């Protein structure tokens, strides 16, 4: 099989190739109905008298992941967490030039009852087929159909490589105790703003202190921890020492973490992440020989209840 959406390694925080005159972002908001079926939210815009997926323009300097969630909240009242990137659509806007709109699948996790505004005056929850038939634009219909073809994940792993640490050669103590550098602490603070967009339910870390320190600001901000790195649950097999003592056991433990419903946030090391992801991509029929894993980078991985990998998106660095 192949991944639900093409393997993404560009981060989608800027316009690809910088060719757009207008940049926007939005979501395909979804939820499970009481009978377990998938429902998609679409909105009516009175200004254009059209039905569409929620989306809107990027504010200056705003990361597109934030744009997608902000615009969805403003147009629908729905709080969402981002899942897989659906890709981007391009078209020409008369008088404005080339427009690029980035889209993410987004699970609805809360929000307020819909209130009509001048921007959107109606919201409907529909089956994927009905939603695709109602929207006025083929690219919106294609996004909905693509999501419905394979389905949405039952579990997601947000896999972070630890932020930049102090110089290894200058450190004379146990390497597991080598802390983040000043740059690394800045990266960890940026991750604390970036990671909530994916809505983690739980978190864990490899043994090195620098891994715990990478997630500590997020833990304190999100309420999933006190903000103390030593209080974050440790997974020894996510660390380079234990993983390479028994890679099969390490991969098996990752699969156990990935099987937990909801979203698991984990921090690991550059000697582990490419090997784990290489095995997952091989199984998914999308071999990838040189899996990137920069300091403070993030992989977002969605899985079906069978353990099948549905999507894999790479964010090279946390946006400022």
N, C-alpha and C positions, 0 to 999 in steps of 0.2 A: 504494500500500500504506500501511498505518499502522504505527506503532511497536509492537513486541512488547508493551511495557507502556506505559500512558499517560505522557505527558511529566510528569516529576516536578520540581517547583521548590520544595518545602517542606523539603527536607533530611532529613526523617524522623529527626531526632535527638530530637524530643519528640512526645508524643501529639497528633495533629491535634485542634485546638479544645480540648484539655485536658479532654476529657470522660471519659476512662477512669479507673476505679478501680484497675485492674491493667494495667501495660504490660509487654509481652514482645517478644522478637524471635527470629527463627530463620532457617534457610536451606532452600533446595532444593539439597542437595549433588549434584553431577553429575561424571561422568568419562566418558572415551571407552574403550570396551572394545577389546580387541586387534583386533577386526574393524571398528572405527570407529564402532560403534553407540553410542548414548547410554544411559548407565545412571544411575539415581537411587538414592541411599541412603535407606532408611527404617529406623526403629528400633522395637523392641517395648518398652513400658513395663510392667513387671510390676505396678506399683501400680494401674494402670488396666486392665490386660490389653488394651491397644490398640496399634495400629500407627500411627505418625505421623511427620511430618517433625521433625527436631531443633529444639527451641525452648525458651526459658525466660525467667524474669522478669529485668527490668532492675534492676541494683543501683542504689542511690541515687547520682545524679549521673553515672551511666555513659552514654556515648553509645550509641545503639542499634546502630550499626555494630559496636561492640566487643561488645555483648551478643550479637548474632547469631553472631559468630565464636567467642566464649568458650563459649556454650552448645553450639554444634556440636562444638567440641573436647571438651568435658566429656562429652557424650552419645555421641560416636562415635569419638573419638580422631583425627579427621581434621583436618588443617590445610587451610584453604581461603582463597581470595581472593574477595572480593565482586565480583559483576557487577551486573546490572540489578536494580532494585527490582521485586519482584513485586506490591507493594501491601500492604495490611493487611486482616486479618480481624477481625471483632468478634463477640462473643457474651457471654452472661451466665453468670457462674459463681455457683452457689448460695452464698449467704452472703458473697460477695465483691464482687458488682456487675458492672459492665461491664468486659470485658477486651478490649484491643486487642493484636494480635500483628502485628508488622511482619516481612515476609519479603524476603529477597534470594536470587536465584540465586547459587550459589557453586561455583566450580571447585575440585575437590580437587587440591592440589599436594603433599601429603605427609601425614605422620602416623604413628601407631603401629598395630599390629594391634589389632583390637577386643578389649576386655576387658570381659566382663559385669560390671555393677554392680547395686546395688539400684535404680538409676534406670532403666537400660536394660540388658536382658539378652540382646538379639539385634539384630544389624544385617544387613540384606540389601541386596545390589546387584541391582536389577531393571530391566527395560525400563520406559520411562515408562508403558506400558499396564498392565503387571503391578503396578507401584508404585501407580498410581492406583486399581487394583482392590483392593489389599491395605489401604491406609490406611482407618481407620475414620471419618474426618471428611470431609464433602463439600468443605469449603474447602481441605483439603490436596490432595484429588484435583484440584480445579480449578486450583490452582497448578502441579501437575505437568503437567496437560494443556496449560495455557497455555504453559509453557516448551517442551514437546515440539512444539507446533503449528508454531512458526517455527524452533526450533532454538537452539543456543547460539552465541555469537560465536566467530569464529576470530581476531579481533583486537579490541583495546580501546584507546582513547585516554583517558587521564586528563588533562584540560586545565585548568590552573590559571592564574588571573590573578595577577600578581605582588602581593605584599603592599604595605601602605601605605608610601610613600616620603616623603622629606623634602619640604618646601614647594618647589614649582616656582619661585615668584616670588623666593624667597630664594636660589635656587641660581644662581650666576653662571658655572659651568663648562658643559662639554658635558652636555646633558641625559641622554645615555646613561650618564653616570658618576654620576648622582644616586642616592645609596644609600637603603636602607630607613631608616625612622624607628625609634624605640624600639618603637612599637606594631607596626610592620611586622616587626621582629625577633621579637617575641612571637608574631605570627601565623605566621611561618616555623617557629618551634619547635613550634607546635601542628600545623602541617601535617606535620612530621616524625613525629608520632605517628599522624596520621590517614591519610596516604597509604599506609603499608605494608598497610593492610587491603585494598587493591586489587591488591597484589602486582606492582608494576611490574617489568619485565624490563630496561628501558633508559630513559634520560631525555635531554632536550634542552631548550634554552632560547632565547628571543629574545635579541638582542644586549644590551639594556640591563643594566647591572650589577644593578639591583634585581630583575630576573627571575632571574638566576643566584643572587643572595643568597636568594631565596625558596625555591629548591630545595636550597641547599647543606646545611642541617641534615639534610634527608632523605637526601641523597647520602652524607653521612658516616655516618649511622646505619645505612643499609641496606647499605653496602658497594658501592654502585653508583658511588661516587666518593670522593674524599678529604675532601670537605667544603669544598673551596676553590671558590668560585663561578666563577673563571676557568677551571677545568678541566672544567666541564660543556660538552658539545658544543653549539655554537651553530648555530641555524637562522635565517639572516638573514630569510627570507621569513615567519617568525612575528612579526617586529617591525613596528611601524607604518610606518616609513620605507620599507622594501623592499616590504612587502605592498601599500601603496597606490600605489607606483610601477607595480605590475603585479598587480592583484588576481587575475587568472586564473592567473598563475604561482603566486601565494601559495596559492590554493585547490588547485591541482594538487599542490603540494609537501605540503600537509596530507594529501591523499589518499594520497600515497606513504607518508607516515609511518603513516597509519591502516591501510595494507595489510600492515604488518609483523606476522607472527604474534605472539601473546602480548599483553603490555600495555606501551604506550608512555606515559611520563609527559612532558608538555610544559608549559612555562610561557610565556605570551604576554601580550598587552596588551589593555586595554579597547577600543582602536580596531580590533582584529582579531577577537577572539573572537565578538562578535555577528554580524559579517558572515559568517564561516565557518559558524557554526551556523545562521544564517538560510538559507544555501544548502542545507545538509544537510537541514534540516527541510522545506524546500520540496520537495526531491526525494522525501522520505519520505512526502509527502502530509499533513504536519502543519505547515502554515505557522504561524509564531510571530513576530509583528511586533516585539515588544519583548523581545529575548533578554536576560535578566539577566546581569550580569558584574561583581559587586562585588569589591572588593579582597580577595585571598586566597580567593576562591570557587573551587569545583571543579566541572567538568562531567565526568561519566563516560559515555563514548560507546562502545557496542558495535556491531561491524560483522560482517556475513556475509562469506564469502570472495569474494562478488561485489561487495563494496563497499557493499552496502545497509545503511543504518543500522537497527539492531534496537532499541536503547534509548538513552535520554538522560536522565540524572538530574543534578539540580543541587543542590549543597550550598553554601548561601550563605556560610557561614563554617566554618572548622575548629573542631570542638568542643574545649572545654578538657579 
